[in-house]
Every structure is written in C-alpha cells, then in structure tokens.
Amino acid sequence: MPTTAVSDRVEPVDLAAVLEAAQRLRASRDAREIDEAIRSAGGPVRQLRIGRQLVPFAVIAVAWVAGMLGWLAPGLWPVLAGAGLAVPAGGWLLGARRRIDPSRLYDARVRRRHLAAAVLAGQAWLWWAVQTSPVGLRAVALWVGGYAIAAPYWRRHRIPVPIDAPPPPAVAPIARVIETEPDVARLWTARVACQGGALPGSRLTDHHDDGRFARWTILLAPGRQTTSTAIAVAAMVASALGRSLSDVAIDRHPSGDLSRAVLLVSASNDNPLALAVHHPGPGDIYDPKTGYAQIGIHPDGEPARWAFFVPGWGLAGGGVIGGIGSGKSTLMTNLASTAAYTGILSVWAGDPQGGQSMPAVIRHATWPATTLEEILRQLRAAAATIDIRGALNGLREHDLHIPTAAEPGILLFLDEIHKIFKDAPPKIRDEAVALATLIAREGRKAAVAIVGADQYPGLETFGNQEAMRSSLFARNIAVLRTASNIAKGLVPGLDVNPRDLPVKFVDGSPTSGLGYLVGERAVPFRGFFTPNAAELLAAAPKVELDRVAAEYIGEDYTGREARRLANRAAQAERIARLDPTALERILAADPALADALTRLQNQPARRTPWNPGGITTTPAGPQRRPGVPHAHVTALDLDPWPSITPARRTEPPTGPGRPTSPARLRVAATPDEPRSLMTAAGRAIHDLIGAGVTRTGDLVAQTSYGETHVRNTLRALATDGLIHKTGHGLWAPAA
C-alpha cells in the first residue's frame, strides 16, 4: 500500500477509508474549508491569504481620503462619520446571522471587540483630521496607529512558510498529516471515536494546554450522542487513554450545546487534585452575595462550591455520600466550620455513634447530640422553628426568613443517618423520618435545613421516603468514593460511577476528599485538607437562637446543656465502675483520665467492679448471679450545670470556659452525703427539681434515663428527705 512521510513518522493510509472520510467531511459544516485545503496549496489559498494581508492598507487609505474630504468640505463630516459607523455595523450584523461554531465562540468575541476598537479609533482620527488637516502629524498618526491596530489581524492571516517535501513516489498517494497531532488526540481517534468505541464518530478540536492539564472540545455525533452520553462514559474514555479517572474528566460545554462536551486531561505526574490543598481559612471562602462557599478545587483549578443561604431562594441543605476512608467526615467538618463562621447560622450536630464520627463538630457545635433521643429533640426543635417562623413571616408579610446574627438560621449536621432513619427503634425512627421529611421540604423558607451524610444513598437510608431524599438533594450533593456499584443510579444527576474513583493517586497518596459535586459540574473535585479543623471550630462563634424561637421550642432547647452534662456524668460513671487493669492502654495514653480515676479509687468508700451481665466464674463454670449494686460511685470532674429556666437563655461564659449558674454538679460525693446523691442520675434529677423542673414527665424528657429509672431515683431522693411530692407526678425540693 503506498505511503508518504509528511513528518518524521510514516503511517499506511487506507484509500477507501480516506475517500469515505472525505465524503463525510465534505457534507459537514466545514466543507468549504476542506474544499480549499484540497486544492493546490500554492494557488487559491495562497492568493486569498495575500489578499487578506492588503485589507488594512485599504482601510487606512479610505480613512485618509475621508479625512481629506471632511477637511475640504466640513459639511460632509456627518455623512462620513455615519458611514464609518454604518459599514462596520452592517458587517457585524451580517456576521452575527451566520451560524458560529461554538468551539470558536471565544475567537468570534475577540474579533468583534477588535473591530469595535478599530472603529472607535478611526472615528477619533477622522474627527481630528476634519478639525485640523489630514496631513503631517495626523497622517503619521494614522499610519502608525493603523499598523498597531492591524497587528492582530495580520497575525491571524499570516502567510505560511512552505515546507520542502520529498519527491513524490511513482503513484501519488493521499497524505495524512499527523505531525502536530497530540498523543491524546491520536488515542481518541484510534480507540474512542472508532466504530465500537465509547463515542464513535466524535472528534477533538480547540486544544489548549497549560502544562498541568489539557483541554479539548469534543464534537459529538449530532442526533446520536449528547453531553450526558459523553459524561456517562468517562471511565471508558479514561481506559482508552490509559489513565485513571482522577486524571480524565468530561464536563458540559459552556455554550450549553448538547452536541459538544469538554475533555480535561491532567498530567499524571502533576495532577492538581493529587496535591493536598490546605484549607485557606474561613475568612475568604464564603461569599454572602451569592450564598456559596468554596469547599475544594476542580482539576482545572476552578473552585468547587457549596450553597448555604442563597439570596432569594433560602437556606440549602444537602447530602454527603462516601465510603470508609473517602473523606466524608472531613468534608462535613469543613461545611460545619464554614457555616459557623458565617455568623448567621447556628450549627447543630447529631452523631448517633456517640460523637466519634465527627468529634470536632460535636465538641464545638451550638447544640451537640450523641444519642438518638437527643437527635429526636433536635428534629422537634427544628420543626418547631419552622412553625413559629412561618407565623412571623406572615406577620411581616415576607415569604422568606433572612437569617441574621439576631435571628440566625439552623443548619443541622447529621452523620450516619441510616442509624436514625433506618436502624433506630420504631418509636424513634417513625417520628424522626416524619420530622426530617418536613424539614427537608419546608425548612428552606424558614432558614432551617439538614445536611445528612452516609455511606449508602439507597432509599432505605432515608426511611423509604423519596420526598426526604429528593428535597435534601435539591441543591447540594457531594458523592465521594463509595463501595456500592449502584450508587450512580441512586443519586439523581450523577452520570459517573463513584466506585471507579481510585483509592490512591499515581504518587501513592490517598484520594481522600475526591468526588463529584452533582449539579454544578460533571468533573471531579477534591475537598480541602484541614488538619486544624478542631482549632477552626473552637474559634468559630457559637450562634444562639433568637429568644422567640428559643422560647417557642422550650426545654428541648434551653435544657440541652444540662442533658449533655448528665450524659457525660453517666459515661464517667460507667468508666469509674470498670476494673482499672482493663484500662491500662487508655490510661497510658490519657494521663488526665488516669488521674481522675486514681482520685476515684482513693475515695474512702469501696467500689464494686462493674459486671454488666452479672456473670461470675466458679470451679463449676460460668454462672449467672443477680447483679450486685455498687456501694459508692461518683462521676468525673464535670463543668457546672447551666440555668435551665425555660424563659431564659443560657448565660455566656464569664470565665475560662465555665458558665456561671447557681445550680452546680458537685464533683465528688462524700461518705456523709445521702446515697441517692452518690449517682449521676440522682444528682442530675435533684438539681433539675431545684431548677424548677417538677413534673415526672419533664424529668424523663430532660435526662437520658428511662422512665422506670427516673421514678426509682425520685423515690430514693424522697426517702432521703431531699424532695417531697406535692401532687400526682409533681415534686418539689425539701425545705
């Protein structure tokens, strides 16, 4: 088969395939250019280029003649000025009616701006020449300025330098020039655009490369392929190019043309996503004008954004989906930090795993919750806020609550939501699902929203409520690497399977934080690396609710700190009842905890080791015996109780992290104290009654203990003479 070498490479050419391709291209929109290229390179094409080189000289000459006529006959000045504007404007309108290739849209805009600059400069010179004369200094200015303005035009239409080709063979072949074809484009033609490829019939154009990533415009087969088709096969394209999915991305075309897409290919040894981009700090990443905040970067360096309060729309919730080690908790922590630093959002956090999923957020949230019961209280409070703000909006004749520092919005961060809406006991689960669905659907206008995170985006994770899932995903969806192979079909708008994301980059670093922001762009992003997340959250303001919302919610909100301390006391009691030999590693790693337990051991009273199952080992084997209550157990050193009067808000701290309040949780019981005060439950219930919580039902609701445990504790306190009964289910402190 005949071949020819146009560059340093020689490839065989299939004549039948070339003829078929020529016929197909001749029928396309570029047929005119192809016809000109097929003709002799030294004939019409060369003459056309030379003719274009003479156009600026003709324009300069016409401008000088017009200046001379206007100087000789001043009455012609309006006619000449109008013609100088009408002729370019007519050409502009005729060019606008032509069908412009969207891949060349940028070049068309640049040319129009250049034409506008040339027209304005010519009008200015013409006015100058008419007022003085077109000779002398004015003529020199015309020719020098004309040359300067015509430089971009001459650069576009420069005359090419001919290349000496070797003498042709006996049979003239059809040459195929591949000298400047990039390697990616060659692989695209051979593996992607071929018959049986991922995008047959497509081609690449408009190549740009800045050294770190390269960009092409993908011209798809019109009527057979769309932008979504190209995005969906991004993994197959990466395979065809021999790259990882972190190095190859397909995005929507900025023109919106569905027959086009954008291909991004990063340099595998210099991938921007492989660099751990540190959190730039909360000061500059949130834009209150748009309501969006930067949470990471895309492969081309553009910011990845997350919506918070969008003016005119409301407060946006969202969902974060990611498997183990994908960076889900880090992203949730960054979102909570950004929300706190806005100053107009009160950050609430719920973690049914006891706070270990996002410890920094739980530690510094305005309202933390680590139990299912407390998370249910948060959902009730959020729903109550929607109710009262609906009434306030009606009185103010507004359809949208705008959060401010005085009346902040509520953003509730819930991690491992399947434990709340799927695995929780039915009594808690059913109410939680109903409340969360209400908040997701109606909270936007009341500035109340939920950001939920989980490993699996199936409907059962959301309590089998499609209304909750779709409303939660209405504005923000972040999908990180998952182990599920069907996550692509479960997240609306996700065209790429997140399971195909790599575990490690080429340099061996983990891909934590790598994923997709559904709805904004189709290319991957990587969230900020935040090793100082705890410090950022500790310095962030804790925004309290306004008095109207707080009083409408009631004890669920005002008593949250008391319940948190009671839960800490219960956990400390469990630790204090353990045999210290079982805690050697923990005590070695935490000297403060070791000192606290040492003080407990040195109490005068004896302790009975904790035996949760009542199991004892005898020579006859394990036997179950009745559990023996401990003789003396005290809690660890805790902060004092805050005021929990319903009509008052918690006072701000007056010391180094210690709120002032008359009701205090004393740190250590003495042998002279009544036995009912030697437990965390007894001390918590006694202090709640002293603070004004007198009904048995309210005491059950304000603590983390069951109803039977609370009633037994009340009877013990009454037996010790610390409280007395004033009515059915009512208690009061002793005189």
Phi, psi and omega in degrees: 000132184292145179223167174213156182246109177271332177232207179279000178243145178237127179234142175291147183239129176274112185297319180296319180293322180294317179298319179296318180294322180295319178296321180292319180289327179297329180277353183276181182290345181262021185298323182296316179294323180293319178299318180294323181289330181289328179291172185302132181294334180267001182260249187301322183295316181295319179296322180295320179294320179295320178298322179292331178294333183274350184300313180300325178296320179295320180295319179296319180296317179298319179297321180293319178297318179296320177297321179295316179296318180293329179286321180286323181233089184302336180293340179280355185302314179298322180294316181294319179295318179295320178294323179295336176266323186290319183296309177297325180294321177296318176296324178298312181295319178296321178292326180292332180285340178289151178283115183266133176294120181302333179292342178250019184297322180296315179298322179296320178295318179298319181294322180292321177295321178296318178298317180297318179297318180296319180295315180296318178297318179296320178296319179297316180294321181298318178295320179297316182293321180294323182287329182244270175191153182274015183247171177073231182299324180296321179294319178298317179298323179296314184288320179293314179295323178297319177298318182294317181289328182280352183302312178299324179295315179295327180294322179290328186246036179292153180278123183291151177274124182293145179256130179287118180261154177293158181300140183292154176287181183299317178258118183292117179270174172264116185275145176240115184275118178233018187296317185258010182284119181296161182297321179298317179296323178295316178294325178298314181296321185280328189241334184257312185276355181284168175296128184091356178280181182292322180226074183296137178086356179278166177208160182257144177208174175055062183276132174226140182216125178252012179097328180261327175209152179246149183231136173231156167263127180267118173268108183276168177284109184300137179083346180242337182222149177234175178300319179297326177299317180292319180296322183293336181256024181300322180294321178292324177295317177299321177295319180294328180272359179071035183233170174275159179292343175281346180259343184235133179216147176239127185238168176289150179282138183298338179285345184083359180293121183286351177267012179224158175210173180241130177255127177244127178232117180271151173291124186298332180268000180214047181286123180301328181287339180283347179274129179286101182278114182289150179300124183285358184103152187283353188287325190245004186264346180253130179249105182294341180290324180258338183083006181255151177230146178280130180240001180173199181227156172265169184297336178268011178088353179289149183288142170269129192240151178231134183274134172249251176269112181266118181305132180082352181243313179127188182275129184261135169269206179170177179226143177237118181246129180189146180279187181294130179077012182274351182096018182297313182294324178296318178295318178298320179295318178296320178296318179295321178296316179297318179297320181295320183284350174296332181079357181239006181234131175268119185271117173250146184222135177230126180227104182291355177267022176081011178097003183276345180286317178222073187298323182295321180291317179298321184291328189241009179287155176296323176224100176269150177218131181237009177231159179296323180296319181288324176296322177297323176296321178299316179296320176298317181295319179296319178295321178295324178295320176300320181295310184289328179284335171297319177293319179295319178297324177294320178292323180277352183060042175244150177257003184211129175276121179264114183292138175226176177296331179279327179229076189286161171278171181239124175239109184262117179263119180241122178256152181052057188292344178295334177288341179265312188263355182233310188262354181290159174305147187306322182297319179281318185299312185298316179291321180296319179296316180296317180292316180295323177296318177298315182295316182296327184271326189242355186283345185302312184285340179263007181060045176229127184210163180238137169245109184253145181228143177196173181270339187229126184268018180294163184296328180294334176298331181257030178067027182058033179244100179295330179297321178293312184295313182294323179289324179293327182268012188295327186240321186229126172220122174244121181243112177266185182298133180233162176268349182281136179272354182245011180298328180301320182278349183264339181260118181296133179087357180268113182262353183243141180281116182292347177291338180283351178295140183288157176280327181225153173279179182298326181279002178092355179284148181290155182262030179302133181091359181271130181185203183231140170258103187290133175103328180272299177221160181266355180273157181289166174223168173226128182287164181294145172271122188232080177291340180257036183299318181297320180293320178297315181290326179295326180274350181285149178289142173265105186275120179270154177291158175291162187295324181298310180293319182297316181289328178292323177291315177088217188296334178301327179265311185289338181259016185292324181290323177297319179292324178297316180292323177296322178293321176297319179296321179295319178295320178295325178296320179297319180294320182295335181274354180281155173290123184302334179295339178278355184243023187300314182292320180295317181293325179294328181274344184226087182299327180296318178293323178297318179296319181297315180290330176295320177296323179293322179294331182275005175297147181300325183281156180270151178246147173261125181304147183286130178227090190297327183262000182065038184259132175231149181250126179235169177304335180278356180113177181296135178227147178265131178232162178299140179296137181262120180294145181288153183277323184206113180228132176234160180274167176289170180293116185239162175291157181290161177287143174273173175288137182236026175297129187301324187274002181238148176270158179297132180292147178290158180298139177250350179234194179286076175083015182237110178289149178272136180195143179289331181273122186232148172267106183293147194277332184211131177277148178255161180299340181278346182286154177299151182296331182292340178267001182273002176245155179296322180295315180298317181291320180295314181293321179298317180290326177295318178295320177295334179273357176113000176272105191248341182276143180299318180298321178292324178295320177296319182289330184274351181242173180261016183257157178286166184297319180296318179296320179295317180295319178296320178294321177298318179295323179293320178295320178294322178297323179279001176077019181272332178223167174216157184272130180253354181176186181291113180074015181241140183225157178213150178292151179292155181294000000 
